[in-house]
Amino acid sequence: MTSRYPSCSMLSALHTERLALSAFTEDDAAELHELFADPRTHTIGSGPFTAFAQTTRWIANRVATQREHGLCWYAVRRVDTGQLIGNCGLFASRTGCSEPEIGYLIAEGHRGRGYAAEATAAVLRHCRAVGLRRVWAGVRPRNTASRRVAESAGMSLDHVEIDERGDLVFYAIDLAPTTTR
């Protein structure tokens, strides 16, 4: 399939000191569904998934995006336990694949330990390495934890839009190498 967007070629696995990030596969569906069905964890979009098929469709969409455009969405696992604690990755949002949006979700019981910031930083470092020039993050104003993650990753407030659910704050980071004279 030919894409109308330039594609990048993201690795299917990234690592940090505490986290292993790997591209989602169908094998992750049961563990991921536990996170997506938890109303304390899955608070974005239309809220918690009620059917396992929603989770398998979500994974299939991410696998297709990686195959077609090179953008990867990662399962985030603790290195010490192998436990799936969340996800982090890129999707083609309002600006398409050339300037993707980053998203992240950490299970409610694992929040407040810096995992989202660590995973986000790893994905953004890789974005720079594969030549992506700009990455966005859309965050609801009341989601102060996600706003802090975006800001700690070096993202700056760009603008605010209003959609059917209210204000949506957009952060952006320019990843293009800077030239010095």
C-alpha positions as CSV (number, residue, x, y, z in Angstrom):
1,M,0.0,0.0,0.0
2,T,1.3,3.4,-0.9
3,S,1.1,6.1,1.7
4,R,0.4,9.8,1.1
5,Y,2.7,10.6,4.0
6,P,6.4,10.2,4.3
7,S,7.2,7.2,6.4
8,C,9.9,6.6,9.0
9,S,11.3,3.4,10.1
10,M,11.0,3.1,13.9
11,L,12.6,0.2,15.7
12,S,10.2,-2.3,17.1
13,A,11.9,-2.3,20.5
14,L,13.5,0.4,22.7
15,H,15.0,0.1,26.2
16,T,15.7,2.3,29.2
17,E,17.2,1.5,32.5
18,R,13.8,0.5,34.0
19,L,11.6,-0.1,30.9
20,A,11.4,-2.4,27.9
21,L,9.3,-1.0,25.1
22,S,8.2,-3.3,22.3
23,A,5.8,-3.0,19.4
24,F,2.4,-4.4,20.3
25,T,1.4,-7.8,18.8
26,E,-1.8,-9.8,19.1
27,D,-0.1,-11.7,21.9
28,D,-0.4,-8.6,24.1
29,A,-4.2,-8.3,23.8
30,A,-5.2,-10.0,27.1
31,E,-2.7,-8.0,29.3
32,L,-3.5,-4.7,27.4
33,H,-7.3,-5.3,27.8
34,E,-6.9,-5.4,31.6
35,L,-5.5,-1.8,31.3
36,F,-8.0,-0.6,28.8
37,A,-10.9,-2.0,30.7
38,D,-9.9,-0.3,34.0
39,P,-11.8,2.9,34.4
40,R,-9.1,4.3,36.7
41,T,-6.4,3.8,34.0
42,H,-8.2,4.3,30.6
43,T,-9.7,7.8,31.1
44,I,-9.0,9.2,27.6
45,G,-11.1,9.0,24.4
46,S,-14.4,7.2,24.9
47,G,-13.2,5.8,28.2
48,P,-12.7,2.2,29.3
49,F,-13.1,-0.6,26.7
50,T,-16.0,-2.9,27.5
51,A,-15.3,-5.6,24.9
52,F,-12.1,-7.5,24.2
53,A,-12.7,-7.0,20.5
54,Q,-12.0,-3.2,21.1
55,T,-8.5,-4.0,22.4
56,T,-7.7,-6.4,19.5
57,R,-8.9,-3.8,17.0
58,W,-6.8,-1.2,18.7
59,I,-3.7,-3.4,18.4
60,A,-4.5,-4.3,14.8
61,N,-4.7,-0.5,13.9
62,R,-1.3,0.1,15.6
63,V,0.3,-2.8,13.7
64,A,-1.2,-1.5,10.4
65,T,0.2,2.0,11.1
66,Q,3.6,0.6,11.8
67,R,3.5,-1.5,8.7
68,E,2.2,1.3,6.4
69,H,3.9,4.4,7.9
70,G,6.7,3.2,10.3
71,L,5.1,4.8,13.3
72,C,5.3,2.5,16.3
73,W,3.2,2.1,19.4
74,Y,5.0,0.3,22.2
75,A,3.9,-1.9,25.1
76,V,5.7,-0.6,28.1
77,R,7.0,-3.2,30.5
78,R,9.0,-3.1,33.6
79,V,12.4,-4.6,33.0
80,D,12.6,-6.2,36.5
81,T,9.2,-8.0,36.3
82,G,8.2,-8.1,32.7
83,Q,4.8,-6.7,33.7
84,L,2.9,-4.6,31.2
85,I,2.3,-1.3,32.9
86,G,1.3,0.9,30.0
87,N,1.9,2.0,26.5
88,C,3.5,4.8,24.6
89,G,3.9,5.6,21.0
90,L,3.0,7.6,17.9
91,F,0.0,8.0,15.7
92,A,-0.9,10.1,12.7
93,S,-3.2,12.7,14.1
94,R,-4.4,16.0,12.7
95,T,-1.0,16.7,11.1
96,G,-0.4,13.2,9.6
97,C,2.6,10.9,9.8
98,S,5.2,13.6,9.0
99,E,4.4,15.3,12.3
100,P,2.8,12.5,14.5
101,E,1.3,12.8,17.9
102,I,2.7,11.0,20.9
103,G,0.5,9.3,23.4
104,Y,1.1,7.5,26.6
105,L,-0.9,5.6,29.3
106,I,0.4,4.1,32.5
107,A,-1.7,1.8,34.7
108,E,-3.2,3.6,37.7
109,G,-1.2,1.5,40.2
110,H,2.1,2.5,38.6
111,R,1.6,6.2,38.2
112,G,3.8,8.8,40.0
113,R,7.0,6.9,39.5
114,G,8.2,8.6,36.3
115,Y,7.4,5.7,33.9
116,A,5.4,7.8,31.4
117,A,8.2,10.5,31.3
118,E,10.8,7.8,30.9
119,A,9.0,6.0,28.0
120,T,8.1,9.3,26.4
121,A,11.7,10.5,26.5
122,A,12.9,7.2,24.9
123,V,10.3,7.4,22.1
124,L,11.2,11.1,21.4
125,R,15.0,10.3,21.3
126,H,14.2,7.6,18.8
127,C,12.0,10.0,16.8
128,R,15.0,12.3,16.5
129,A,17.2,9.4,15.4
130,V,14.9,8.4,12.6
131,G,14.6,11.9,11.3
132,L,11.1,13.0,12.5
133,R,11.2,16.8,12.7
134,R,8.3,17.6,15.0
135,V,6.0,15.6,17.4
136,W,2.8,16.8,19.0
137,A,0.9,15.9,22.1
138,G,-2.8,16.7,22.7
139,V,-3.8,16.9,26.4
140,R,-6.9,17.9,28.2
141,P,-6.2,20.9,30.5
142,R,-7.4,19.0,33.6
143,N,-4.9,16.2,33.0
144,T,-2.0,17.8,34.8
145,A,0.1,14.6,35.0
146,S,0.1,14.3,31.2
147,R,0.9,18.0,30.8
148,R,3.9,17.5,33.2
149,V,5.1,14.5,31.1
150,A,4.9,16.5,27.9
151,E,6.7,19.5,29.5
152,S,9.4,17.3,31.1
153,A,10.1,15.8,27.7
154,G,10.9,19.2,26.4
155,M,7.6,19.9,24.7
156,S,6.2,23.4,24.7
157,L,2.7,24.7,24.7
158,D,1.8,25.5,21.1
159,H,-2.0,26.2,21.0
160,V,-5.4,25.3,22.3
161,E,-8.3,24.0,20.2
162,I,-11.8,23.3,21.2
163,D,-13.6,20.1,20.2
164,E,-16.8,18.3,21.2
165,R,-15.3,17.5,24.6
166,G,-13.9,21.0,25.4
167,D,-10.4,22.5,25.4
168,L,-7.5,20.4,24.0
169,V,-4.0,21.8,24.7
170,F,-1.4,21.0,22.1
171,Y,2.2,20.7,23.0
172,A,5.0,20.3,20.3
173,I,8.7,19.6,20.2
174,D,10.9,20.4,17.3
175,L,13.4,17.6,16.8
176,A,15.2,18.8,13.7
177,P,18.9,19.3,14.4
178,T,19.8,22.9,14.9
179,T,22.6,24.4,12.8
180,T,25.2,26.7,14.3
181,R,27.2,29.3,12.4
